[in-house]
Amino acid sequence: MARNATDKIVTAILRIFQVMAYAEGALLPSILIVAIIHWTTGHGSLLVAIVGATHGTVFTIYMLLIPAVARILHWSGRTVSVAFSVAFVPFATWTFERRVHSDIVTRIQKGHDAALS
């Protein structure tokens, strides 16, 4: 595969990871809040189903992207472990993404620079 195509794939993986990290960070507390409202009032079962399915999809995508991003960015085992663990804590994926944000931006920029040369 051409270098440019590979760099586009890497960039897409990293960008999707960033989006999924923020979505996961928001959807975990959202499903908890919606579920609590449903449990206490008995209303909102459709909303629970929609938010739950959305959260499940985003959670799965986030988890599946971690090994790819870890390989691209050469993460240590500890960083990979943290990346998996934060998915279970509301808003923690936001903090984690901010921690690795500069590495992601640097790698994307390297790909763009290589494509230009």
N, C-alpha and C positions, 0 to 999 in steps of 0.2 A: 504494500500500500504506500502511496506517495506520502512524503513527509507532511505536506500541507493537509492532506485528508486525515492523517493521524492526529495532527495538531487540532483540527476541527473537532474530531471525536473527543479528544482529551478536554478541550475547552467546554464542549457540551456536557460531558460528565461532571466536570467541576461546577459549572453553572447550575445544573440540575440538582447537584448535591446541596448547593447553597440554598436554592429555593425550597427543597425538601426539608432542610434543617429548620428554616423559619416556619414552614407550614406545620411540621411536626411539633415544634415548640408551641404553636398556637392551638393546634387541634387537640392535643392531649388535655389541657385544662378545659377546652370547650366541651369535649365529650363527657368529662366528669361533671361539669356544671349542668349540662343538658340531662344527664342521667339522674342527677340528684333532684332536679325539678320534676322529672318524670316519676321518680320513686315517691316523692312527697305529695304530688298533686294527681298523679295518674294520667296526666295529659302530656302530649308531645311524643308519642311513640314513633310517629313518622320522622320527626326531627332527630330522635335518638338513632333511628335506623340510617338516616342520611349522613349525619355527622359521624356515626360509628363506622360506616362503610368508607367514608372519605378518610377518616383517621387511619383505618386499617390499611388502605391503599398507600397512603403517604408513608406510614410507618414501615411498610414492607419495602417500598422503593428506597427509603433512607437506609434501611438495614442492608439491602442488596448493593447499594452504592459504596458503602464503607470500604469493603476490600479493594474495589477499583481505585478509589481516591487514595487509600493507604499506599497502594503500589505506585501510583503516579507521584505522590508527594513524599514517598519513602518514610512513612510514619513508623515509629517504634511500636513495639507490642503494647506498651503502656498507653500510647495515644490511641491506638485502635481499640483497646479496652475501654478507654474513656468515651470514645465515639459511640460505641455500642451502649454503654451504661447511661449516658445522658438522655437517651431516647425514652427512658422510663421516669424522668423527672420533668414536670411542667416547666417550660421556658428554658431548660438547661441546654437544649440544642442551639438556642440563640447564642448563649455564652460561648459554647464550644466553637460555633462557626466564627464568632468574632476572634477567638483565639487563633484559629488557623486561617483567617481571612487573608492576611498578608502573604502567606505561603501560596494560597490559591491564586491570588492576583499576580504574584511573581511568576508562577508557572504558566498562567495564561499569557502573560506578557512575553515570556520566552518563546512561546509558540507563535505569537504574532510577529515577533522580531525575526524568528527563523523563516517565517513565510515571506517576509519582506526582503530577505537577503538572497 
